[in-house]
Amino acid sequence: MTDDYGTATWRYWQKILNDAGARGSYRDRPPLPVRARVVFERDGEVWLDGTATRLGFDGAIFVESKDRRVHTIGVWLLPDDVWWPGK
């Protein structure tokens, strides 16, 4: 297997163990480049580049990712799992 994670297919999808769960209400935010700590069921902890686009009212952050292991357009993470310049 190569390290090319550009194409999403069901063969590469993995459950995200630190997913904070979907939020019913949130605020759209201006896109912000971030590094997100994601814990995959098979690959374990990895830091992915992504874009934060939504903020839950409880502080959770939605990070869009193009990593093919992520089977949706992104994942909700707790603030401790997201880093951006100036944090």
Protein Blocks (a to p, Z undefined) as FASTA:
>chain_A
ZZbfkbccfklgccdfklgbjafbdcdddddddddddddfklopaddddddfbdcfkopa
cdddfbfklmbfbdcddfklpccehZZ
